[in-house]
Amino acid sequence: MSRHAERLDKLRHALRQEALDLLLVSEGGNVTYLTGFRGDSAYLLLDQGHAWLIADGRYTEQAAAEAPQCEVVRQTASLVKSSAELANASGGKTLGFEPNVLTVATHGDLTKELQGVEAVPKKGLVEKQRQVKDEEEIERIRAAVALADAAFRSVVGGVSIVGGVATRRVSRDGDIPPTGGLAAGVSEAQVANHLEYEMRRLGARKPSFESIVAARQRSSLPHAQATHAAIGAGDPVLIDWGAELDLYCSDCTRMAFLGAPDARWREIYEIVREAQALAIAAIRAGVAGRDVDAAARTHITQSGYGDAFKHGLGHGVGLRVHEGPTLSARSEDTLAEGMVVTVEPGIYIAGWGGVRIEDLVVVRSDGPEVLSSLPKALEAAIL
């Protein structure tokens, strides 16, 4: 049985537990996860005996090749109408749908087309299944991480790793960094664009998200957009980036200092680095997500910066850069073997700047497996 057929069977078991006859899957990542189909504009309709992959004429040939375990149906007037026609003919009475995906208008169209079939909102059935990655998925994420790490080294240029030891150099092999390489006088946007170019050059389909490059005081913005402002000599720079490779994403954050940081930057950097180390050490199967968050948050709070840690500690990564589970004070998730999560504590002070350090970590029964290879020692971050 193929991995996609196994996933469909597992989902059918969940449908039985939820007393659903059918499930309409409309979120693109969920459709890909369950079928292998990589296009868009497609729905999956599932019951206990059939899996219909509904797509328009642009994608039916591709769908047949990529999802042989499904019956490919060419849509008629719309995906909703075709899905309803199949549901009406199936004999089922209850149809689960993804309420976090379908718009109010689309839901209205669906209910109008259904005849004798009740539409029941069921959030997160597929997403819950996606949280635990198999080893093939983990290998794809590992490859995306390695590619993103290589792109970072190319653009930042100040970090070399020889025999596992991090060293720094003023320039790369004595050459001036290329346009967009991290250096005084280059803009945040140039660095972000060059980083995304390097990821594509190395084989990424695209960045996992819009790369964040924020210098000086702008690093206090957790999701800062890169600007055309020039990075200055001595500036601290926060860089958050990721690559999508073979459908799977990576996500990483590092600080870079264009000159020796002062005492306050050193202090806060070390607090964040220590908080991350404590949180990573707490990760293993069976641990609550809120407890991992607490390991980092307690350290930052006891160091006097609790109010400056403005977001949850982390999130799952896979086909999307933001998935379950969550690591936060409000998380209700329990970690399980094979989950892949970010660990990204940060301290952000308006008008001064911010520090964040982030790695991807695989949850194992005997402890964490960190996928990112870039060093985190402060001296390795000084260019």
C-alpha positions in Angstrom: 0.0 0.0 0.0 1.3 3.4 -1.0 1.9 6.1 1.7 -1.0 8.1 0.3 -3.3 5.1 0.4 -2.3 4.5 4.0 -3.1 8.2 4.9 -6.5 7.9 3.3 -7.2 4.7 5.3 -6.2 6.4 8.5 -8.5 9.3 7.7 -11.3 6.9 7.0 -10.9 5.6 10.5 -11.2 9.1 11.8 -14.4 9.5 9.8 -15.9 6.5 11.5 -15.0 7.8 14.9 -16.6 11.2 14.0 -19.8 9.4 12.6 -19.2 11.0 9.2 -20.1 9.3 5.9 -18.1 11.6 3.7 -15.4 14.3 4.1 -14.7 17.2 1.7 -11.1 18.3 1.8 -10.5 21.7 0.2 -7.3 23.0 1.8 -4.5 22.6 -0.8 -1.9 21.3 1.6 -4.3 18.7 2.9 -5.2 17.5 -0.6 -1.5 17.2 -1.5 -0.8 15.3 1.8 -3.5 12.8 1.2 -3.2 12.2 -2.5 0.2 13.4 -3.8 -1.4 15.8 -6.2 0.8 19.0 -6.4 -1.5 21.3 -8.4 -4.1 23.7 -7.1 -7.8 24.2 -7.7 -8.7 20.7 -6.5 -11.0 19.1 -3.9 -10.9 15.6 -2.4 -14.1 13.8 -1.5 -13.7 10.8 0.6 -16.0 8.0 1.9 -15.3 4.5 3.2 -14.9 3.1 -0.3 -13.9 5.8 -2.7 -11.6 8.8 -3.0 -12.6 11.3 -5.7 -10.1 13.9 -6.7 -12.0 16.7 -8.4 -10.1 19.2 -10.6 -10.6 21.3 -13.6 -9.4 20.4 -17.1 -6.0 22.0 -16.6 -5.1 19.4 -14.0 -6.8 16.1 -14.7 -3.9 14.6 -16.6 -1.5 15.6 -13.8 -3.9 14.4 -11.1 -4.2 11.0 -12.7 -0.4 10.6 -12.8 0.3 11.9 -9.3 -2.7 10.4 -7.5 -3.3 6.9 -8.9 -5.2 5.8 -5.8 -7.9 8.3 -6.5 -10.7 8.5 -9.1 -10.0 11.7 -10.9 -13.2 13.7 -11.8 -13.2 16.7 -14.1 -15.3 19.4 -12.5 -18.4 20.7 -14.2 -19.6 24.2 -13.4 -17.5 24.4 -10.2 -15.6 22.4 -7.7 -18.5 22.8 -5.2 -21.2 21.7 -7.6 -19.2 18.6 -8.7 -18.4 17.7 -5.1 -22.1 18.0 -4.2 -23.2 15.9 -7.1 -20.8 13.1 -6.1 -21.9 13.4 -2.4 -25.6 13.2 -3.4 -25.0 10.1 -5.5 -22.9 8.3 -2.8 -25.7 7.4 -0.5 -24.1 9.2 2.4 -26.0 11.3 4.8 -23.4 13.4 6.6 -20.6 15.3 4.9 -17.8 16.8 6.9 -16.2 20.0 5.6 -13.3 22.2 6.7 -14.9 25.3 8.3 -11.5 27.1 8.6 -11.1 26.8 4.8 -14.4 27.2 3.1 -15.7 30.8 2.8 -19.2 31.7 3.9 -20.2 32.1 0.3 -18.7 28.7 -0.7 -20.4 27.0 2.2 -23.7 28.6 1.1 -23.2 27.3 -2.4 -22.4 23.8 -1.1 -25.5 23.5 1.1 -27.7 24.7 -1.7 -26.4 21.9 -4.0 -26.6 19.1 -1.4 -29.7 16.9 -1.5 -30.5 14.9 1.6 -26.9 15.3 2.8 -26.1 17.3 6.0 -22.9 19.4 5.9 -21.1 19.2 9.2 -18.2 21.4 10.1 -15.1 19.3 11.2 -12.0 21.3 11.8 -8.5 19.9 11.9 -9.0 16.2 11.0 -6.3 16.2 8.4 -4.2 18.8 10.1 -4.0 16.6 13.2 -2.8 13.6 11.1 -0.2 15.8 9.4 1.4 16.8 12.7 3.3 13.6 13.0 5.8 13.2 10.1 7.1 9.9 8.8 10.8 9.5 8.1 10.5 10.4 4.5 8.8 13.7 5.4 11.5 14.3 7.9 14.2 13.7 5.4 12.6 16.2 3.0 12.5 18.8 5.8 16.1 18.0 6.6 17.1 18.6 3.0 15.2 21.9 3.0 17.0 23.0 6.1 20.4 22.1 4.7 19.7 24.1 1.5 18.6 27.1 3.5 21.7 26.8 5.7 23.9 26.8 2.7 22.1 29.9 1.2 22.6 31.7 4.5 26.4 30.9 4.6 26.7 32.2 1.0 25.0 35.5 1.7 26.3 36.2 5.2 29.7 34.9 4.3 31.2 35.5 7.7 30.8 32.0 9.1 32.9 29.0 8.2 32.5 25.5 9.7 35.6 23.3 9.5 35.5 20.0 11.3 32.4 21.1 13.3 34.2 24.2 14.6 32.7 27.6 13.8 35.2 30.3 12.7 34.6 33.7 11.2 36.4 35.6 8.5 36.2 39.2 7.4 35.4 38.4 3.8 34.7 35.2 1.8 38.0 33.9 0.6 39.3 37.5 0.5 36.7 38.6 -2.0 34.2 41.5 -1.6 30.7 40.0 -0.9 28.4 39.9 -4.0 25.7 42.6 -4.3 23.1 41.7 -1.7 25.6 39.9 0.5 25.4 41.1 4.1 27.8 44.1 4.4 27.6 47.7 5.5 26.0 49.8 2.8 23.8 47.0 1.5 20.0 47.4 2.1 17.9 45.0 4.0 15.9 44.3 0.8 19.1 43.5 -1.1 20.1 41.0 1.5 16.6 39.4 1.5 16.4 39.2 -2.3 19.9 37.8 -2.5 19.1 35.2 0.1 16.0 34.1 -1.8 18.0 34.0 -5.0 20.6 31.8 -3.4 17.9 29.4 -2.1 16.4 29.1 -5.6 19.9 28.7 -7.2 20.5 25.8 -4.8 17.3 24.1 -5.8 14.4 25.5 -3.7 11.1 25.9 -5.5 10.6 29.1 -3.5 11.2 30.6 -0.1 8.9 29.2 2.7 7.8 32.8 3.4 8.9 36.3 2.7 12.4 36.6 4.2 12.9 38.9 7.2 16.0 41.1 7.3 15.8 43.8 10.0 18.7 45.9 11.2 19.2 48.1 14.3 15.9 49.2 16.0 13.8 47.5 13.3 14.8 44.1 14.7 12.3 44.7 17.5 9.6 44.0 14.9 9.1 40.2 15.0 7.8 40.1 11.5 9.6 43.1 10.0 9.5 43.6 6.2 12.8 44.3 4.6 13.2 47.9 3.5 15.6 49.8 1.2 17.3 51.3 4.2 21.1 50.7 4.2 22.6 48.5 6.9 25.3 50.4 8.7 28.7 49.4 10.1 28.3 47.9 13.5 24.6 47.1 13.0 22.9 44.0 14.5 20.7 42.3 11.9 18.0 39.8 12.5 17.5 37.3 9.6 14.6 34.9 9.4 14.3 32.8 6.3 13.3 29.3 5.0 13.2 27.2 1.8 10.6 25.1 0.3 12.1 22.0 -1.3 10.2 19.0 -2.6 7.0 20.4 -1.1 8.4 20.7 2.5 9.5 23.8 4.3 12.3 25.0 6.6 12.4 27.9 9.0 15.4 29.4 10.8 16.4 32.7 12.5 19.9 34.0 13.2 21.4 37.2 14.3 24.4 38.8 12.6 26.5 41.6 14.0 28.5 43.9 11.6 31.0 44.6 14.4 31.4 43.8 18.0 28.1 44.2 19.9 28.0 46.3 23.1 27.3 44.9 26.5 23.5 45.1 26.3 23.3 43.3 23.0 25.6 40.6 24.4 23.5 40.2 27.5 20.2 39.8 25.7 21.7 37.6 23.0 23.0 35.2 25.7 19.6 35.2 27.5 17.8 34.2 24.3 20.4 31.6 23.4 20.2 30.1 26.9 16.4 30.1 26.8 16.4 28.3 23.5 18.8 25.7 24.8 16.6 25.1 27.8 13.5 24.7 25.6 15.2 22.3 23.2 16.4 20.2 26.1 12.8 19.9 27.3 11.5 18.4 24.0 10.6 14.8 23.8 7.6 12.7 23.1 4.9 13.0 25.7 5.8 16.5 26.9 3.1 19.2 26.7 3.7 22.1 24.3 3.0 24.6 27.1 5.8 23.1 29.2 8.4 23.5 26.5 7.3 27.1 26.1 7.6 27.6 29.9 11.2 26.3 29.9 12.2 29.3 27.7 9.7 31.8 29.0 10.6 31.3 32.6 14.3 31.9 31.9 13.6 35.1 30.0 11.2 36.3 32.7 13.6 35.6 35.5 16.2 37.6 33.5 13.9 40.6 33.6 12.5 40.5 30.0 9.3 38.5 30.3 7.1 41.3 28.8 9.5 41.5 25.8 8.9 37.9 24.7 5.8 38.7 22.7 4.9 35.4 20.9 4.6 31.7 21.4 7.8 29.7 21.4 7.2 27.7 18.3 5.0 25.9 15.8 5.0 22.9 13.6 6.5 22.9 10.1 5.9 20.6 7.2 4.0 21.1 3.9 3.3 24.6 5.3 5.7 26.7 7.3 3.0 27.1 10.0 1.3 23.9 11.1 0.4 22.2 14.4 1.4 21.6 17.0 2.0 24.8 18.9 4.5 25.6 21.6 2.9 28.4 23.7 1.5 29.2 27.1 -2.0 28.4 25.8 -1.0 25.2 23.8 -3.2 22.2 24.4 -0.9 19.9 22.3 1.2 17.1 23.5 4.4 16.3 21.6 4.7 13.0 19.8 7.5 11.1 18.0 8.0 12.5 14.5 6.6 16.0 15.1 8.8 18.8 13.7 8.7 22.1 15.5 10.4 25.5 15.6 12.0 26.7 18.8 12.3 30.5 18.5 12.4 32.6 21.7 12.9 36.3 21.3 13.3 39.5 23.2 12.0 42.7 21.5 12.5 46.2 22.9 10.8 49.1 20.9 13.3 51.8 19.9 16.3 49.6 20.7 16.0 46.3 18.8 15.4 42.6 19.2 17.1 39.2 19.3 15.6 35.9 18.1 17.2 32.6 17.6 15.3 29.8 15.8 15.9 26.2 14.9 13.9 23.3 13.6 13.7 20.3 16.0 12.4 16.8 15.5 10.6 15.3 18.5 12.0 11.9 19.4 11.1 9.6 22.3 14.6 9.9 23.7 15.0 13.7 23.2 15.3 16.4 20.5 17.0 16.2 17.1 18.1 19.6 15.9 18.1 19.9 12.1 19.7 23.3 11.7 23.5 23.2 11.4 24.4 26.9 11.8 26.3 27.9 14.9 24.7 29.9 17.6 27.7 31.0 19.7 27.8 34.8 19.8 31.3 35.0 18.4 30.2 33.1 15.3 27.5 35.8 14.7 30.1 38.7 14.6 31.2 39.4 11.1 
